[in-house]
Amino acid sequence: MAITKERLPRARVSLEIEVDQERVEKHMDRAVARLSKQVRVPGFRPGKVPRRNLERHVGTAALLQEALEELVPEVYQEALLSEEIDAIDQPEFSLKSTEPLVVTAIVPVRPDVDLKDYKSLRAPKPEVNITEEQVSDALTSIRRRHAVLEPVDRVVAWNDTVRADVTVSVDGQAEPHVEEDAEFPVREGSVVSLPGFVEKLIGLERGVAHHIEFDLPEDFGAEELAGKTAKYDITIHEVKQEVLPEVDDEFVVSLDEEGVSTVAEMDARIRSDLQSQAERMLIGDYQDEIVDLLVATASLDYPEVLVDREIDRIIDRESNHASHTPEGLNNWLNAVGKTLEGLREELKERADLTVRRALVIGQLIEDEAIEVTDEMIDAEIDSLAGQMGGAGASNPDSVAAIRGLFDTPDGRASIKNQLITKTALERLVEICSQPESEGDAAPRASRRRRGAAASSDEATDDSVDESAATTEDGAETTTETTEA
Amino acid sequence: MPKEIHVYEVLRRPIVTEKSTLLAGHRQYVFEVAVGANKPQIKAAVEKAFNVTVETVNTTMAHGRRRKNKFGKSAGEPPVYKKAMVKVAPGQTIEFFEGV
């Protein structure tokens, strides 16, 4: 069996397989045995037709066809093994010649992804700046949660809490809505009852019956009320002033936050909380950005079939798996008013991008040798179970039950995938968020970094017992000094 | 006195069946022949047509069985014909090219 291998663009390989005559004959005989059972030749019982007669009856070409049906997949598989080809889809066969028998198979193989010099990719990480205002806002809302309401004898002002009997009627509504002894805060920007009501309360006196009228906005959410006039009869029983606790160490301690006992610490904590919250919101966008950057620099050679499969997946997802059956798919296509071809064409670009992203991340995982240990999976499962448990988290039984849901071979595999992808993205962020390089400073630093990760004692020989994280920090500092 | 039959009209067709294929392995070939043909005529015809030496000729008349349809009536008669089993000399074979 002689095989000629040739690499084609779009991650395909063409295999030209020449099959020995002897082998062809063997398969021809087997084809005769099969065919003679199916074909009725006059004068012979099924399965008893000699090859010569059968050949004359159905024709040599048909016989060869039958033989190829078994022979081709067989030699193809052998060729894949001997040429070490990682096929990812069915091949396309064509018959090049019959004497000697030469079969050509074009098969899509695993994509070829080259991330190029991804270690020198740089993208500015979005800066998160927490302003004094944000901190003080956050502090105020904490103080508000611990505010004390103190009855006062004065007219209503902002930030008071009011206890009152309220009767509301809107034009065209037969029954007025009555609420007695309703207690509500009067706060700027908040809506109580109907929009515009709170504003009218400012300056009202206690203990007197008031009548308020105002027009509701034209674009009010409830259509039957929009633009109508709202009439309020209100008697305020009590005005309570909001007394915010003083921000001092005592207050901070009363909050019972771990590790926070002074005002300064409190400030720092709020700031760091706000910071990480904002970073979490931005990191997703940033990750998308750098993955796309990676896609743009990498050279990708992947077969069309990957995109087709992704399109299938998108259709499957969007149609709620209706596409599993032909009727379901048709119904769904009718419902969205699209043809299958049109839809596939539409989705192509999106699917292509998804495939590219998945490919570069996959390659990144390989290049960076990212691995996830069983312990990491266990930890992830524990944290998931803890989250899901919620109130029942204190009950070890329910946590164990939820843990059982995730702790299946499939569940573990999927968690492992997620963790690996997450780690890869984090690594990419780490690479890309390094300071912009002048000349070749950054690549050198990254090489050093790699060395540091591999053997900590070599990178920082003065502190052998330092953890990997600290070592990396050390590398980071070196980067900065190199640039300075 | 047999009727004169031209040598080219003796052999009608080769009979290709499982049984005849089996016989071919024993140097015997089966033909449908003219009903009026006798053994010497068949021998001469085969020798001339296939350029072989014929050792023996056996003949038989084939009468198809009359089949009855579902009303008990005959649905016609199968044709009556004469078969000849011809044995050729050792080492000689006959190739049939007809019957495709």
Interface residues (C-beta under 8 A of the other chain):
Chain A: P42 G43 F44 R45 K48 P50 N53 R56 H57
Chain B: I15 V16 T17 E18 S20 T21 G99 V100
